[in-house]
Amino acid sequence: MSFSAAQFKQQFPLFSQPENRELVYLDNAATTQKPAVVIDAVRDFYLHSNANTHRSSHRLARRATEMVERVRNQAATFLNAGSVREIIFTRGATEGLNLLASSLTEGLAAGDEIVLSTAEHHANLVPWQMAARRHNLTIRYVPDEKGIPQFARLPEVLSPRTRIVSVTAGSNALGFRSDLELLRRMLRGRDLRWIVDAAQLAAHQLVDVQAIGCDFLVCSAHKFYGPTGIGLLYGREQWLQQMPPWQGGGEMIADVDLQSSHYAELPHKFEAGTSSLAAIAGLGACIEFLQQQDRVAMAAHEQGLLKSLHGQMAQLPGIELLSHGENNLGILAFSDSRFAPVDLMHWLDGKDIAVRVGHHCAQPLVRASGHSATLRASLAAYNTQEDVDRFVSAVAEFVQQLDSEKSAAVSEELAITDGWQADDFSALDLDALRSRRGWQERYRLLMQWSKSIAAKPAIRLPENTVKGCESSAWLAHQALHGKHYFALDSDSRVVKGLGAFLLLQLNGKSAEEIRQTDLESVFRELEFEKHLSPSRSNGFYALMQRVNELLGSVA
Ligand code: PLP
Protein backbone atom coordinates (compact mmCIF):
# COMPACT_ATOMS: atom_id res chain seq x y z
CA MET A 1 0.00 0.00 0.00
CA SER A 2 1.04 3.60 -0.30
CA PHE A 3 -0.37 6.98 0.60
CA SER A 4 -1.51 9.96 -1.49
CA ALA A 5 -2.38 13.08 0.51
CA ALA A 6 -4.36 14.46 -2.46
CA GLN A 7 -6.55 11.34 -2.67
CA PHE A 8 -6.90 11.20 1.09
CA LYS A 9 -8.00 14.84 1.18
CA GLN A 10 -10.67 14.22 -1.45
CA GLN A 11 -12.46 12.04 1.08
CA PHE A 12 -13.04 15.03 3.36
CA PRO A 13 -16.07 16.94 2.04
CA LEU A 14 -15.33 20.10 4.03
CA PHE A 15 -12.40 20.86 1.72
CA SER A 16 -14.54 20.72 -1.42
CA GLN A 17 -17.17 23.18 -0.18
CA PRO A 18 -16.96 26.36 -2.31
CA GLU A 19 -15.98 28.53 0.68
CA ASN A 20 -13.18 26.15 1.68
CA ARG A 21 -11.43 25.54 -1.61
CA GLU A 22 -8.50 27.79 -0.62
CA LEU A 23 -8.48 26.74 3.03
CA VAL A 24 -5.17 25.64 4.54
CA TYR A 25 -6.20 23.87 7.72
CA LEU A 26 -3.32 23.66 10.20
CA ASP A 27 -5.26 23.38 13.45
CA ASN A 28 -5.41 19.61 13.56
CA ALA A 29 -4.07 19.23 17.08
CA ALA A 30 -7.26 20.97 18.22
CA THR A 31 -9.51 18.85 16.03
CA THR A 32 -9.34 17.15 12.64
CA GLN A 33 -11.79 17.31 9.74
CA LYS A 34 -14.07 14.34 9.09
CA PRO A 35 -14.16 12.02 6.09
CA ALA A 36 -17.45 11.43 4.26
CA VAL A 37 -17.78 7.93 5.71
CA VAL A 38 -17.86 9.33 9.25
CA ILE A 39 -20.38 12.05 8.39
CA ASP A 40 -22.53 9.46 6.61
CA ALA A 41 -22.38 7.05 9.54
CA VAL A 42 -23.64 9.73 11.96
CA ARG A 43 -26.45 10.63 9.55
CA ASP A 44 -27.28 6.99 8.88
CA PHE A 45 -27.60 6.30 12.57
CA TYR A 46 -30.32 8.92 12.88
CA LEU A 47 -31.97 7.77 9.66
CA HIS A 48 -31.95 4.04 10.31
CA SER A 49 -31.05 3.10 13.88
CA ASN A 50 -31.98 5.89 16.24
CA ALA A 51 -33.19 4.43 19.52
CA ASN A 52 -31.79 4.19 23.00
CA THR A 53 -29.76 1.07 23.70
CA HIS A 54 -30.21 -1.75 26.21
CA ARG A 55 -33.28 -0.42 27.99
CA SER A 56 -35.74 -1.56 25.37
CA SER A 57 -35.88 -4.48 23.06
CA HIS A 58 -37.68 -3.36 19.93
CA ARG A 59 -36.07 -3.66 16.53
CA LEU A 60 -34.45 -0.21 16.47
CA ALA A 61 -33.14 -0.53 20.03
CA ARG A 62 -31.62 -3.89 19.20
CA ARG A 63 -30.00 -2.38 16.13
CA ALA A 64 -28.52 0.53 18.13
CA THR A 65 -27.28 -1.85 20.84
CA GLU A 66 -25.62 -4.12 18.30
CA MET A 67 -23.97 -1.12 16.68
CA VAL A 68 -22.51 0.10 20.00
CA GLU A 69 -21.10 -3.32 20.86
CA ARG A 70 -19.76 -3.80 17.32
CA VAL A 71 -17.90 -0.48 17.57
CA ARG A 72 -16.57 -1.48 20.99
CA ASN A 73 -15.17 -4.57 19.34
CA GLN A 74 -13.60 -2.46 16.61
CA ALA A 75 -12.14 -0.12 19.24
CA ALA A 76 -10.62 -3.07 21.12
CA THR A 77 -8.88 -4.12 17.89
CA PHE A 78 -7.90 -0.52 17.12
CA LEU A 79 -6.06 -0.22 20.45
CA ASN A 80 -5.12 -3.92 20.64
CA ALA A 81 -6.87 -4.30 24.00
CA GLY A 82 -7.13 -7.76 25.55
CA SER A 83 -10.93 -7.77 25.54
CA VAL A 84 -14.02 -5.60 24.92
CA ARG A 85 -14.46 -5.35 28.67
CA GLU A 86 -11.39 -3.13 28.67
CA ILE A 87 -12.97 -0.49 26.39
CA ILE A 88 -15.06 2.26 27.98
CA PHE A 89 -16.80 4.86 25.85
CA THR A 90 -16.28 8.37 27.20
CA ARG A 91 -16.98 11.85 25.88
CA GLY A 92 -13.30 12.25 25.13
CA ALA A 93 -9.83 12.20 26.69
CA THR A 94 -10.89 14.79 29.27
CA GLU A 95 -13.72 12.64 30.55
CA GLY A 96 -11.50 9.56 30.57
CA LEU A 97 -8.94 11.36 32.72
CA ASN A 98 -11.60 12.72 35.07
CA LEU A 99 -12.98 9.22 35.46
CA LEU A 100 -9.53 7.89 36.34
CA ALA A 101 -8.68 10.78 38.66
CA SER A 102 -11.93 10.25 40.52
CA SER A 103 -12.04 6.47 40.65
CA LEU A 104 -8.36 5.61 41.12
CA THR A 105 -7.84 8.05 43.97
CA GLU A 106 -10.76 6.72 45.98
CA GLY A 107 -9.28 4.80 48.87
CA LEU A 108 -5.80 6.37 48.59
CA ALA A 109 -4.28 7.52 51.87
CA ALA A 110 -3.30 11.12 52.66
CA GLY A 111 0.27 11.67 51.50
CA ASP A 112 0.09 9.14 48.66
CA GLU A 113 1.68 10.49 45.52
CA ILE A 114 0.70 11.10 41.92
CA VAL A 115 3.40 11.78 39.33
CA LEU A 116 2.62 14.00 36.34
CA SER A 117 4.73 15.89 33.83
CA THR A 118 5.03 19.62 33.28
CA ALA A 119 4.01 19.12 29.64
CA GLU A 120 0.51 17.87 30.36
CA HIS A 121 -2.65 19.24 28.82
CA HIS A 122 -4.86 20.81 31.49
CA ALA A 123 -7.08 17.72 31.12
CA ASN A 124 -4.28 15.70 32.70
CA LEU A 125 -3.48 18.25 35.40
CA VAL A 126 -6.66 19.77 36.78
CA PRO A 127 -8.56 16.52 37.56
CA TRP A 128 -5.55 15.29 39.56
CA GLN A 129 -5.26 18.59 41.40
CA MET A 130 -8.95 18.36 42.30
CA ALA A 131 -8.56 14.76 43.47
CA ALA A 132 -5.39 15.61 45.39
CA ARG A 133 -7.25 18.33 47.25
CA ARG A 134 -10.10 15.95 48.09
CA HIS A 135 -7.87 13.18 49.44
CA ASN A 136 -4.80 15.12 50.64
CA LEU A 137 -2.54 13.58 48.02
CA THR A 138 0.78 14.96 46.83
CA ILE A 139 1.46 15.73 43.17
CA ARG A 140 5.05 15.44 42.00
CA TYR A 141 6.46 16.31 38.59
CA VAL A 142 8.98 14.59 36.37
CA PRO A 143 12.13 16.80 36.35
CA ASP A 144 12.04 19.13 33.37
CA GLU A 145 14.11 21.50 31.30
CA LYS A 146 12.13 24.58 30.30
CA GLY A 147 8.97 22.60 30.90
CA ILE A 148 10.06 19.65 28.75
CA PRO A 149 9.96 16.53 30.92
CA GLN A 150 13.19 14.59 31.22
CA PHE A 151 11.63 11.15 31.46
CA ALA A 152 15.01 9.50 32.01
CA ARG A 153 14.93 11.23 35.39
CA LEU A 154 11.48 9.88 36.33
CA PRO A 155 12.96 7.55 39.02
CA GLU A 156 14.02 10.68 40.95
CA VAL A 157 10.37 11.41 41.73
CA LEU A 158 9.13 7.86 42.20
CA SER A 159 8.80 6.78 45.80
CA PRO A 160 7.15 3.95 47.74
CA ARG A 161 4.16 6.34 48.05
CA THR A 162 3.72 6.74 44.27
CA ARG A 163 0.34 5.29 43.36
CA ILE A 164 -0.28 6.83 39.95
CA VAL A 165 1.88 8.03 37.04
CA SER A 166 -0.11 9.88 34.39
CA VAL A 167 1.76 11.33 31.43
CA THR A 168 1.20 12.39 27.87
CA ALA A 169 2.38 10.34 24.91
CA GLY A 170 3.02 13.56 23.01
CA SER A 171 2.76 17.25 23.72
CA ASN A 172 -0.16 19.12 22.18
CA ALA A 173 1.73 22.42 22.54
CA LEU A 174 5.19 21.55 21.19
CA GLY A 175 4.61 18.19 19.54
CA PHE A 176 7.45 16.21 21.12
CA ARG A 177 6.82 12.53 21.70
CA SER A 178 7.38 10.90 25.08
CA ASP A 179 9.62 7.85 25.13
CA LEU A 180 6.97 5.28 26.07
CA GLU A 181 9.39 2.39 25.84
CA LEU A 182 11.67 4.05 28.38
CA LEU A 183 8.69 4.71 30.63
CA ARG A 184 7.61 1.08 30.34
CA ARG A 185 11.03 -0.14 31.44
CA MET A 186 11.17 2.28 34.36
CA LEU A 187 7.66 1.54 35.59
CA ARG A 188 7.66 -2.23 35.08
CA GLY A 189 7.14 -4.20 38.27
CA ARG A 190 6.16 -1.19 40.38
CA ASP A 191 3.00 -1.21 42.42
CA LEU A 192 1.36 1.75 40.75
CA ARG A 193 -1.04 2.55 37.90
CA TRP A 194 0.42 3.99 34.71
CA ILE A 195 -1.86 6.16 32.55
CA VAL A 196 -1.01 7.34 29.04
CA ASP A 197 -2.75 10.36 27.54
CA ALA A 198 -2.76 9.44 23.84
CA ALA A 199 -5.06 12.29 22.75
CA GLN A 200 -2.44 13.53 20.27
CA LEU A 201 -0.67 10.26 19.53
CA ALA A 202 -3.63 8.31 18.15
CA ALA A 203 -3.94 10.46 15.00
CA HIS A 204 -0.36 9.88 13.97
CA GLN A 205 0.44 6.25 14.59
CA LEU A 206 -1.07 2.89 15.48
CA VAL A 207 -1.65 2.59 19.20
CA ASP A 208 -1.03 -0.80 20.78
CA VAL A 209 -1.83 -0.74 24.49
CA GLN A 210 -0.28 -4.17 25.07
CA ALA A 211 3.00 -3.16 23.41
CA ILE A 212 3.02 0.13 25.36
CA GLY A 213 2.40 -1.83 28.54
CA CYS A 214 0.36 0.88 30.27
CA ASP A 215 -2.52 0.24 32.68
CA PHE A 216 -4.81 2.87 31.16
CA LEU A 217 -4.89 4.96 28.01
CA VAL A 218 -7.24 7.72 26.88
CA CYS A 219 -7.94 9.31 23.51
CA SER A 220 -10.57 11.40 21.71
CA ALA A 221 -12.02 10.37 18.36
CA HIS A 222 -12.26 13.93 17.03
CA LYS A 223 -8.46 14.18 17.01
CA PHE A 224 -8.17 11.24 14.62
CA TYR A 225 -10.85 12.08 12.02
CA GLY A 226 -13.76 10.81 14.13
CA PRO A 227 -16.75 12.72 15.52
CA THR A 228 -16.70 15.02 18.52
CA GLY A 229 -18.26 13.86 21.76
CA ILE A 230 -16.79 10.37 21.82
CA GLY A 231 -13.54 9.01 23.21
CA LEU A 232 -12.01 5.80 24.44
CA LEU A 233 -10.70 4.77 27.80
CA TYR A 234 -8.69 1.59 27.79
CA GLY A 235 -8.08 -0.02 31.16
CA ARG A 236 -6.63 -3.35 32.18
CA GLU A 237 -9.53 -5.54 33.15
CA GLN A 238 -8.09 -6.53 36.53
CA TRP A 239 -7.85 -2.86 37.58
CA LEU A 240 -11.21 -1.83 36.12
CA GLN A 241 -12.84 -4.67 38.07
CA GLN A 242 -11.44 -3.30 41.33
CA MET A 243 -12.30 0.34 40.68
CA PRO A 244 -15.52 1.99 41.90
CA PRO A 245 -17.72 3.49 39.19
CA TRP A 246 -17.34 7.17 38.53
CA GLN A 247 -20.78 8.47 37.69
CA GLY A 248 -24.04 6.85 38.73
CA GLY A 249 -27.24 6.55 36.73
CA GLY A 250 -28.98 4.39 34.20
CA GLU A 251 -27.11 1.78 32.18
CA MET A 252 -24.33 1.29 34.78
CA ILE A 253 -26.47 -0.68 37.24
CA ALA A 254 -27.57 -4.28 37.62
CA ASP A 255 -30.05 -3.61 40.39
CA VAL A 256 -31.19 -0.60 42.41
CA ASP A 257 -33.16 -0.33 45.63
CA LEU A 258 -33.78 2.66 47.83
CA GLN A 259 -30.63 2.39 49.91
CA SER A 260 -28.07 0.78 47.60
CA SER A 261 -27.31 -0.43 44.10
CA HIS A 262 -25.47 -3.23 42.41
CA TYR A 263 -23.39 -2.19 39.50
CA ALA A 264 -23.35 -3.63 36.01
CA GLU A 265 -20.47 -5.72 34.74
CA LEU A 266 -17.58 -4.25 32.75
CA PRO A 267 -17.53 -2.19 30.67
CA HIS A 268 -21.02 -0.81 31.38
CA LYS A 269 -20.19 -0.13 35.02
CA PHE A 270 -18.37 2.98 33.79
CA GLU A 271 -20.94 4.15 31.23
CA ALA A 272 -23.71 5.93 33.14
CA GLY A 273 -26.55 7.45 31.16
CA THR A 274 -27.16 7.53 27.44
CA SER A 275 -23.93 7.47 25.45
CA SER A 276 -23.26 9.62 22.37
CA LEU A 277 -24.76 6.95 20.14
CA ALA A 278 -24.50 8.70 16.79
CA ALA A 279 -20.89 9.60 17.60
CA ILE A 280 -20.18 5.95 18.42
CA ALA A 281 -21.52 5.05 14.96
CA GLY A 282 -19.18 7.67 13.48
CA LEU A 283 -16.27 6.30 15.49
CA GLY A 284 -16.90 2.85 14.04
CA ALA A 285 -16.76 4.25 10.50
CA CYS A 286 -13.63 6.22 11.42
CA ILE A 287 -11.80 3.15 12.72
CA GLU A 288 -12.70 1.24 9.56
CA PHE A 289 -11.53 4.19 7.44
CA LEU A 290 -8.18 4.32 9.25
CA GLN A 291 -7.72 0.57 8.95
CA GLN A 292 -7.98 0.94 5.17
CA GLN A 293 -5.05 3.39 5.12
CA ASP A 294 -1.37 2.59 4.96
CA ARG A 295 -0.64 4.10 8.38
CA VAL A 296 3.12 3.81 7.97
CA ALA A 297 3.11 5.69 4.65
CA MET A 298 0.62 8.17 6.11
CA ALA A 299 2.95 8.91 9.03
CA ALA A 300 5.92 9.21 6.67
CA HIS A 301 3.99 11.80 4.63
CA GLU A 302 3.27 13.84 7.77
CA GLN A 303 6.89 13.62 8.88
CA GLY A 304 8.08 14.86 5.48
CA LEU A 305 5.83 17.92 5.78
CA LEU A 306 6.92 18.51 9.35
CA LYS A 307 10.59 18.59 8.38
CA SER A 308 9.88 20.94 5.49
CA LEU A 309 7.87 23.19 7.81
CA HIS A 310 10.64 23.40 10.40
CA GLY A 311 13.37 23.70 7.77
CA GLN A 312 11.66 26.60 6.01
CA MET A 313 10.65 28.40 9.19
CA ALA A 314 14.20 28.16 10.52
CA GLN A 315 15.28 30.27 7.53
CA LEU A 316 13.07 33.19 8.55
CA PRO A 317 15.16 35.64 10.57
CA GLY A 318 13.88 36.60 14.02
CA ILE A 319 11.46 33.69 14.43
CA GLU A 320 12.00 31.69 17.63
CA LEU A 321 11.15 28.07 16.93
CA LEU A 322 10.01 26.28 20.08
CA SER A 323 9.41 22.88 18.48
CA HIS A 324 11.78 20.56 16.61
CA GLY A 325 11.37 18.78 13.31
CA GLU A 326 12.50 15.47 14.85
CA ASN A 327 10.64 13.12 17.18
CA ASN A 328 7.57 15.27 16.83
CA LEU A 329 3.93 14.30 16.29
CA GLY A 330 3.30 17.03 13.72
CA ILE A 331 3.39 20.37 15.47
CA LEU A 332 5.25 23.58 14.74
CA ALA A 333 5.27 26.10 17.58
CA PHE A 334 6.98 29.45 17.50
CA SER A 335 7.08 32.94 18.85
CA ASP A 336 8.61 36.23 17.75
CA SER A 337 9.40 39.19 19.96
CA ARG A 338 8.54 41.59 17.10
CA PHE A 339 4.82 40.90 17.17
CA ALA A 340 1.98 39.38 19.16
CA PRO A 341 1.19 35.86 17.86
CA VAL A 342 -2.48 36.83 17.68
CA ASP A 343 -1.71 39.51 15.06
CA LEU A 344 -0.05 36.92 12.85
CA MET A 345 -2.95 34.53 13.44
CA HIS A 346 -5.41 37.17 12.14
CA TRP A 347 -3.18 37.86 9.16
CA LEU A 348 -3.09 34.15 8.34
CA ASP A 349 -6.83 33.89 8.86
CA GLY A 350 -7.23 36.66 6.29
CA LYS A 351 -5.42 34.39 3.84
CA ASP A 352 -7.63 31.45 4.87
CA ILE A 353 -4.85 29.69 6.76
CA ALA A 354 -6.14 28.27 10.04
CA VAL A 355 -3.69 28.05 12.94
CA ARG A 356 -4.06 28.43 16.69
CA VAL A 357 -2.62 30.93 19.13
CA GLY A 358 -2.48 30.78 22.92
CA HIS A 359 -1.29 28.50 25.68
CA HIS A 360 -2.97 25.49 24.04
CA CYS A 361 -4.32 24.28 27.42
CA ALA A 362 -0.76 23.56 28.49
CA GLN A 363 -0.03 26.72 30.44
CA PRO A 364 2.80 25.37 32.64
CA LEU A 365 4.73 24.16 29.58
CA VAL A 366 4.20 27.29 27.48
CA ARG A 367 5.09 29.53 30.44
CA ALA A 368 8.26 27.53 31.10
CA SER A 369 9.30 28.15 27.50
CA GLY A 370 9.29 31.85 28.39
CA HIS A 371 6.01 32.82 26.68
CA SER A 372 2.40 33.36 27.57
CA ALA A 373 1.25 32.40 24.07
CA THR A 374 2.69 30.74 21.01
CA LEU A 375 1.50 30.23 17.48
CA ARG A 376 0.90 26.58 16.64
CA ALA A 377 0.52 25.01 13.21
CA SER A 378 -0.42 21.34 13.46
CA LEU A 379 -0.50 18.81 10.65
CA ALA A 380 -2.79 16.02 9.57
CA ALA A 381 -2.40 13.53 6.75
CA TYR A 382 -4.56 15.59 4.35
CA ASN A 383 -2.12 18.48 4.48
CA THR A 384 0.07 18.92 1.44
CA GLN A 385 3.41 20.49 0.58
CA GLU A 386 1.43 23.36 -0.94
CA ASP A 387 -0.23 23.99 2.45
CA VAL A 388 3.18 24.14 4.11
CA ASP A 389 4.59 26.47 1.44
CA ARG A 390 1.58 28.79 1.57
CA PHE A 391 1.84 28.99 5.35
CA VAL A 392 5.56 29.76 5.34
CA SER A 393 5.35 32.39 2.62
CA ALA A 394 2.40 34.07 4.37
CA VAL A 395 4.43 34.26 7.60
CA ALA A 396 7.44 35.61 5.65
CA GLU A 397 5.23 38.22 4.00
CA PHE A 398 3.82 39.26 7.38
CA VAL A 399 7.29 39.68 8.87
CA GLN A 400 8.56 41.59 5.84
CA GLN A 401 5.58 43.89 5.87
CA LEU A 402 6.10 44.48 9.57
CA ASP A 403 9.74 45.44 8.96
CA SER A 404 8.90 47.85 6.18
CA GLU A 405 6.04 49.37 8.20
CA LYS A 406 8.51 49.92 11.00
CA SER A 407 11.10 51.53 8.74
CA ALA A 408 8.42 53.67 7.09
CA ALA A 409 7.33 54.90 10.52
CA VAL A 410 10.92 55.66 11.50
CA SER A 411 11.51 57.40 8.16
CA GLU A 412 8.54 59.65 8.75
CA GLU A 413 9.82 60.58 12.17
CA LEU A 414 13.29 61.31 10.79
CA ALA A 415 11.83 63.38 7.96
CA ILE A 416 9.97 65.58 10.42
CA THR A 417 13.03 66.29 12.54
CA ASP A 418 15.86 66.48 10.01
CA GLY A 419 14.36 66.99 6.59
CA TRP A 420 15.51 63.64 5.20
CA GLN A 421 14.14 60.13 5.11
CA ALA A 422 16.10 56.95 5.72
CA ASP A 423 15.95 54.78 2.61
CA ASP A 424 13.86 51.63 2.70
CA PHE A 425 16.09 48.59 2.29
CA SER A 426 13.50 46.00 3.28
CA ALA A 427 13.45 44.54 -0.24
CA LEU A 428 17.24 43.96 -0.22
CA ASP A 429 18.53 40.60 0.88
CA LEU A 430 22.19 40.08 1.71
CA ASP A 431 21.86 36.36 1.12
CA ALA A 432 20.65 37.07 -2.42
CA LEU A 433 23.90 38.95 -3.00
CA ARG A 434 25.89 36.10 -1.49
CA SER A 435 24.18 33.50 -3.62
CA ARG A 436 24.83 35.31 -6.93
CA ARG A 437 27.34 33.29 -8.89
CA GLY A 438 30.42 35.23 -9.89
CA TRP A 439 31.40 38.83 -9.60
CA GLN A 440 29.51 40.04 -12.71
CA GLU A 441 26.21 38.83 -11.30
CA ARG A 442 26.91 40.37 -7.94
CA TYR A 443 27.89 43.69 -9.49
CA ARG A 444 24.68 43.73 -11.50
CA LEU A 445 22.64 43.26 -8.30
CA LEU A 446 24.61 45.98 -6.56
CA MET A 447 23.70 48.35 -9.38
CA GLN A 448 20.04 47.46 -8.86
CA TRP A 449 20.45 48.15 -5.18
CA SER A 450 21.80 51.63 -5.96
CA LYS A 451 18.23 52.55 -6.96
CA SER A 452 17.07 52.19 -3.38
CA ILE A 453 19.14 55.28 -2.46
CA ALA A 454 16.88 58.25 -3.19
CA ALA A 455 18.18 61.74 -4.01
CA LYS A 456 18.38 63.84 -0.84
CA PRO A 457 19.15 67.48 -1.56
CA ALA A 458 18.66 68.24 2.15
CA ILE A 459 21.82 66.37 3.17
CA ARG A 460 24.13 67.72 0.44
CA LEU A 461 25.87 69.98 2.94
CA PRO A 462 29.61 70.52 3.44
CA GLU A 463 29.46 69.02 6.94
CA ASN A 464 28.06 65.76 5.51
CA THR A 465 30.68 65.30 2.81
CA VAL A 466 32.48 61.96 2.86
CA LYS A 467 36.18 62.63 2.52
CA GLY A 468 38.35 60.16 0.61
CA CYS A 469 35.58 59.16 -1.74
CA GLU A 470 36.47 59.68 -5.39
CA SER A 471 32.89 60.69 -6.28
CA SER A 472 30.80 63.19 -4.39
CA ALA A 473 29.09 61.53 -1.46
CA TRP A 474 27.20 62.78 1.57
CA LEU A 475 26.32 60.86 4.68
CA ALA A 476 23.92 62.16 7.34
CA HIS A 477 23.12 60.52 10.62
CA GLN A 478 20.50 60.54 13.29
CA ALA A 479 19.86 58.51 16.45
CA LEU A 480 16.28 57.68 17.30
CA HIS A 481 15.13 55.62 20.31
CA GLY A 482 18.69 54.28 20.79
CA LYS A 483 18.98 53.14 17.15
CA HIS A 484 21.09 54.74 14.45
CA TYR A 485 20.00 55.76 10.97
CA PHE A 486 22.19 56.95 8.13
CA ALA A 487 21.19 58.62 4.89
CA LEU A 488 23.42 58.62 1.84
CA ASP A 489 23.43 60.58 -1.37
CA SER A 490 25.97 60.48 -4.16
CA ASP A 491 26.45 61.28 -7.84
CA SER A 492 27.83 57.79 -8.41
CA ARG A 493 25.76 54.64 -8.90
CA VAL A 494 28.60 52.47 -7.61
CA VAL A 495 28.86 54.49 -4.39
CA LYS A 496 25.09 54.30 -3.99
CA GLY A 497 25.19 50.51 -4.53
CA LEU A 498 27.98 50.15 -1.97
CA GLY A 499 26.11 52.53 0.34
CA ALA A 500 22.99 50.38 0.11
CA PHE A 501 25.11 47.31 0.93
CA LEU A 502 26.56 49.16 3.93
CA LEU A 503 23.42 50.80 5.30
CA LEU A 504 21.33 47.67 4.87
CA GLN A 505 23.52 46.18 7.57
CA LEU A 506 23.63 49.24 9.83
CA ASN A 507 20.36 51.17 9.82
CA GLY A 508 18.14 50.58 12.81
CA LYS A 509 20.88 49.07 14.96
CA SER A 510 22.28 50.26 18.29
CA ALA A 511 25.87 51.59 18.43
CA GLU A 512 26.98 48.36 20.10
CA GLU A 513 25.37 46.23 17.38
CA ILE A 514 27.03 48.35 14.70
CA ARG A 515 30.42 47.94 16.34
CA GLN A 516 29.93 44.18 16.37
CA THR A 517 29.00 44.07 12.68
CA ASP A 518 32.05 42.88 10.79
CA LEU A 519 31.47 44.69 7.52
CA GLU A 520 35.00 44.35 6.25
CA SER A 521 34.83 40.55 6.31
CA VAL A 522 31.58 40.56 4.34
CA PHE A 523 33.12 43.05 1.91
CA ARG A 524 36.06 40.72 1.33
CA GLU A 525 33.97 37.54 1.36
CA LEU A 526 31.89 38.92 -1.51
CA GLU A 527 35.16 39.75 -3.34
CA PHE A 528 34.40 43.45 -3.61
CA GLU A 529 37.96 44.37 -2.74
CA LYS A 530 39.34 41.98 -5.34
CA HIS A 531 37.22 43.27 -8.21
CA LEU A 532 36.55 46.93 -7.48
CA SER A 533 39.14 49.50 -8.45
CA PRO A 534 41.23 50.69 -5.47
CA SER A 535 39.50 54.06 -5.58
CA ARG A 536 36.04 52.40 -5.32
CA SER A 537 37.18 50.19 -2.44
CA ASN A 538 38.61 53.23 -0.77
CA GLY A 539 35.25 54.91 -1.24
CA PHE A 540 33.64 52.08 0.73
CA TYR A 541 36.23 52.36 3.50
CA ALA A 542 35.72 56.13 3.54
CA LEU A 543 31.99 55.59 4.09
CA MET A 544 32.75 53.20 6.92
CA GLN A 545 35.15 55.64 8.50
CA ARG A 546 32.53 58.37 8.32
CA VAL A 547 30.04 56.05 9.99
CA ASN A 548 32.50 55.47 12.83
CA GLU A 549 33.18 59.21 13.19
CA LEU A 550 29.46 59.96 13.34
CA LEU A 551 28.93 57.24 15.93
CA GLY A 552 31.94 58.52 17.91
CA SER A 553 30.46 61.99 17.98
CA VAL A 554 27.29 60.74 19.67
CA ALA A 555 28.98 58.20 22.00
N1 PLP B 1 -4.77 15.60 26.23
C1 PLP B 1 -4.13 16.16 25.21
C2 PLP B 1 -2.67 15.91 25.01
C3 PLP B 1 -4.82 16.97 24.31
O1 PLP B 1 -4.19 17.52 23.29
C4 PLP B 1 -6.20 17.20 24.53
C5 PLP B 1 -6.95 18.11 23.65
O2 PLP B 1 -6.37 18.94 22.98
C6 PLP B 1 -6.82 16.57 25.60
C7 PLP B 1 -6.08 15.78 26.44
C8 PLP B 1 -8.28 16.76 25.86
O3 PLP B 1 -9.00 16.22 24.80
P1 PLP B 1 -10.58 16.47 24.68
O4 PLP B 1 -10.77 17.94 24.70
O5 PLP B 1 -10.92 15.87 23.36
O6 PLP B 1 -11.21 15.80 25.82
Boltz pocket constraint, residues with backbone or C-beta under 6 A from the ligand:
constraints:
  - pocket:
      binder: B
      contacts: [[A, 29], [A, 30], [A, 91], [A, 92], [A, 93], [A, 94], [A, 95], [A, 121], [A, 123], [A, 124], [A, 168], [A, 170], [A, 171], [A, 172], [A, 197], [A, 199], [A, 200], [A, 220], [A, 360]]
      max_distance: 6.0
